[in-house]
C-alpha cells in the first residue's frame, strides 16, 4: 500500500490539510481517498507537513482496520 499526498492547503483557522489517496499494488486507481488535517506549526517546511499528513493518514487507516477486524473477528483482537 502506498499513500499519495496531494493538494496540501493551509487554512486561516490554523490547519494544514490534504487529500490522501491509498494506492494498491495492482491497480492504477486509488483504493480509497481520505482527507486529513493537522495543526499548523511555525517554521515547518512543506515536506515536513507532507510527512506529518502521511503519518496521520496511516494512524487513521490503522484505527479503521482495528475497528473492522475487532468488530468482525473478536478472537483476533489487536
KOLDO-931458 format. One record per residue (C-alpha): residue in one letter; y, z, x. Coordinates in nm, 2 decimals. Last residue first. Example, Ala and Ser with C-alpha at 12.3 -4.5 7.8 and 13.67 -1.06 7.14 Angstrom:
<node><residuo>S</residuo><yy>-0.11</yy><zz>0.71</zz><xx>1.37</xx></node>
<node><residuo>A</residuo><yy>-0.45</yy><zz>0.78</zz><xx>1.23</xx></node>
***
This chain:
<node><residuo>X</residuo><yy>-0.62</yy><zz>1.81</zz><xx>-0.54</xx></node>
<node><residuo>X</residuo><yy>-0.86</yy><zz>1.89</zz><xx>-0.82</xx></node>
<node><residuo>X</residuo><yy>-1.16</yy><zz>1.65</zz><xx>-0.83</xx></node>
<node><residuo>X</residuo><yy>-1.36</yy><zz>1.85</zz><xx>-1.10</xx></node>
<node><residuo>X</residuo><yy>-1.06</yy><zz>1.81</zz><xx>-1.34</xx></node>
<node><residuo>X</residuo><yy>-1.12</yy><zz>1.43</zz><xx>-1.34</xx></node>
<node><residuo>X</residuo><yy>-0.89</yy><zz>1.27</zz><xx>-1.60</xx></node>
<node><residuo>X</residuo><yy>-0.60</yy><zz>1.51</zz><xx>-1.59</xx></node>
<node><residuo>X</residuo><yy>-0.64</yy><zz>1.61</zz><xx>-1.23</xx></node>
<node><residuo>X</residuo><yy>-0.66</yy><zz>1.25</zz><xx>-1.11</xx></node>
<node><residuo>X</residuo><yy>-0.36</yy><zz>1.14</zz><xx>-1.31</xx></node>
<node><residuo>X</residuo><yy>-0.14</yy><zz>1.44</zz><xx>-1.22</xx></node>
<node><residuo>X</residuo><yy>-0.24</yy><zz>1.40</zz><xx>-0.85</xx></node>
<node><residuo>X</residuo><yy>-0.16</yy><zz>1.03</zz><xx>-0.85</xx></node>
<node><residuo>X</residuo><yy>0.18</yy><zz>1.09</zz><xx>-1.02</xx></node>
<node><residuo>X</residuo><yy>0.26</yy><zz>1.35</zz><xx>-0.76</xx></node>
<node><residuo>X</residuo><yy>0.15</yy><zz>1.13</zz><xx>-0.47</xx></node>
<node><residuo>X</residuo><yy>0.37</yy><zz>0.85</zz><xx>-0.61</xx></node>
<node><residuo>X</residuo><yy>0.67</yy><zz>1.08</zz><xx>-0.63</xx></node>
<node><residuo>X</residuo><yy>0.62</yy><zz>1.20</zz><xx>-0.28</xx></node>
<node><residuo>X</residuo><yy>0.59</yy><zz>0.85</zz><xx>-0.15</xx></node>
<node><residuo>X</residuo><yy>0.91</yy><zz>0.75</zz><xx>-0.34</xx></node>
<node><residuo>X</residuo><yy>1.10</yy><zz>1.04</zz><xx>-0.18</xx></node>
<node><residuo>X</residuo><yy>0.98</yy><zz>0.94</zz><xx>0.17</xx></node>
<node><residuo>X</residuo><yy>1.08</yy><zz>0.58</zz><xx>0.10</xx></node>
<node><residuo>X</residuo><yy>1.43</yy><zz>0.70</zz><xx>-0.01</xx></node>
<node><residuo>X</residuo><yy>1.45</yy><zz>0.91</zz><xx>0.31</xx></node>
<node><residuo>X</residuo><yy>1.36</yy><zz>0.62</zz><xx>0.53</xx></node>
<node><residuo>X</residuo><yy>1.61</yy><zz>0.39</zz><xx>0.37</xx></node>
<node><residuo>X</residuo><yy>1.88</yy><zz>0.66</zz><xx>0.38</xx></node>
<node><residuo>X</residuo><yy>1.81</yy><zz>0.69</zz><xx>0.76</xx></node>
<node><residuo>X</residuo><yy>1.84</yy><zz>0.31</zz><xx>0.80</xx></node>
<node><residuo>X</residuo><yy>2.17</yy><zz>0.31</zz><xx>0.61</xx></node>
<node><residuo>X</residuo><yy>2.31</yy><zz>0.58</zz><xx>0.85</xx></node>
<node><residuo>X</residuo><yy>2.36</yy><zz>0.95</zz><xx>0.77</xx></node>
<node><residuo>X</residuo><yy>2.70</yy><zz>1.09</zz><xx>0.88</xx></node>
<node><residuo>X</residuo><yy>2.77</yy><zz>1.28</zz><xx>0.55</xx></node>
<node><residuo>X</residuo><yy>2.46</yy><zz>1.34</zz><xx>0.34</xx></node>
<node><residuo>X</residuo><yy>2.44</yy><zz>1.17</zz><xx>0.00</xx></node>
<node><residuo>X</residuo><yy>2.19</yy><zz>1.32</zz><xx>-0.24</xx></node>
<node><residuo>X</residuo><yy>1.87</yy><zz>1.12</zz><xx>-0.31</xx></node>
<node><residuo>X</residuo><yy>1.78</yy><zz>0.87</zz><xx>-0.57</xx></node>
<node><residuo>X</residuo><yy>1.46</yy><zz>0.67</zz><xx>-0.65</xx></node>
<node><residuo>X</residuo><yy>1.40</yy><zz>0.38</zz><xx>-0.89</xx></node>
<node><residuo>X</residuo><yy>1.05</yy><zz>0.25</zz><xx>-0.94</xx></node>
<node><residuo>X</residuo><yy>0.87</yy><zz>-0.08</zz><xx>-0.94</xx></node>
<node><residuo>X</residuo><yy>0.49</yy><zz>-0.13</zz><xx>-0.98</xx></node>
<node><residuo>X</residuo><yy>0.21</yy><zz>-0.35</zz><xx>-0.84</xx></node>
<node><residuo>X</residuo><yy>0.47</yy><zz>-0.57</zz><xx>-0.68</xx></node>
<node><residuo>X</residuo><yy>0.40</yy><zz>-0.94</zz><xx>-0.66</xx></node>
<node><residuo>X</residuo><yy>0.24</yy><zz>-1.10</zz><xx>-0.35</xx></node>
<node><residuo>X</residuo><yy>-0.10</yy><zz>-0.95</zz><xx>-0.43</xx></node>
<node><residuo>X</residuo><yy>-0.40</yy><zz>-0.86</zz><xx>-0.22</xx></node>
<node><residuo>X</residuo><yy>-0.26</yy><zz>-0.57</zz><xx>-0.01</xx></node>
<node><residuo>X</residuo><yy>-0.06</yy><zz>-0.41</zz><xx>-0.29</xx></node>
<node><residuo>X</residuo><yy>0.32</yy><zz>-0.38</zz><xx>-0.29</xx></node>
<node><residuo>X</residuo><yy>0.50</yy><zz>-0.08</zz><xx>-0.44</xx></node>
<node><residuo>X</residuo><yy>0.86</yy><zz>-0.19</zz><xx>-0.51</xx></node>
<node><residuo>X</residuo><yy>1.13</yy><zz>0.07</zz><xx>-0.46</xx></node>
<node><residuo>X</residuo><yy>1.48</yy><zz>0.01</zz><xx>-0.61</xx></node>
<node><residuo>X</residuo><yy>1.75</yy><zz>0.22</zz><xx>-0.45</xx></node>
<node><residuo>X</residuo><yy>1.97</yy><zz>0.52</zz><xx>-0.49</xx></node>
<node><residuo>X</residuo><yy>2.21</yy><zz>0.71</zz><xx>-0.28</xx></node>
<node><residuo>X</residuo><yy>2.38</yy><zz>0.99</zz><xx>-0.46</xx></node>
<node><residuo>X</residuo><yy>2.72</yy><zz>1.16</zz><xx>-0.45</xx></node>
<node><residuo>X</residuo><yy>2.87</yy><zz>1.12</zz><xx>-0.80</xx></node>
<node><residuo>X</residuo><yy>3.06</yy><zz>0.81</zz><xx>-0.69</xx></node>
<node><residuo>X</residuo><yy>2.73</yy><zz>0.64</zz><xx>-0.64</xx></node>
<node><residuo>X</residuo><yy>2.58</yy><zz>0.47</zz><xx>-0.34</xx></node>
<node><residuo>X</residuo><yy>2.36</yy><zz>0.17</zz><xx>-0.35</xx></node>
<node><residuo>X</residuo><yy>2.04</yy><zz>0.05</zz><xx>-0.17</xx></node>
<node><residuo>X</residuo><yy>1.93</yy><zz>-0.28</zz><xx>-0.33</xx></node>
<node><residuo>X</residuo><yy>1.58</yy><zz>-0.29</zz><xx>-0.17</xx></node>
<node><residuo>X</residuo><yy>1.31</yy><zz>-0.06</zz><xx>-0.04</xx></node>
<node><residuo>X</residuo><yy>0.97</yy><zz>-0.22</zz><xx>-0.01</xx></node>
<node><residuo>X</residuo><yy>0.68</yy><zz>0.03</zz><xx>-0.01</xx></node>
<node><residuo>X</residuo><yy>0.35</yy><zz>-0.09</zz><xx>0.13</xx></node>
<node><residuo>X</residuo><yy>0.00</yy><zz>0.00</zz><xx>0.00</xx></node>
***
